[in-house]
Amino acid sequence: MTSLAIEAIASSESFKLLNLSWLVNVSDATVVTLAEGCKNMDDLNLTGCEFVTGEGVCTLRKHG
């Protein structure tokens, strides 16, 4: 998934569930972008996203 696609997703507040599992280019920066843009998201699956760290998860918790 490209950064342009992530920005497009983040600009939509209608997402409630997003499955990004096993996407190799998902990172903490991706998580921050989504947390700031997808205000109504209830569920984000990041299984297997090796570049998402504890810091990225903490960012989600702060916005959620």
C-alpha positions, 0 to 999 in steps of 0.5 A: 500500500502506498503512502498516497493510499494511506492518506486517502484512507485517512481523509475518510472518517467513515472507516470503522474497521481496517485490515492492514495485516501483513502489509510490508510497508505499514509503519508507525508513520502509517499508524499516526496518519490513520489515527489522526484521520480516521476518527471513527475507526473502532478496529485496526488489524496490524497483524504481521506489520513488522515496522509497527512498534510499541510507540505506534500502538501507543499513538493509537491508544492516545487517539482512541 
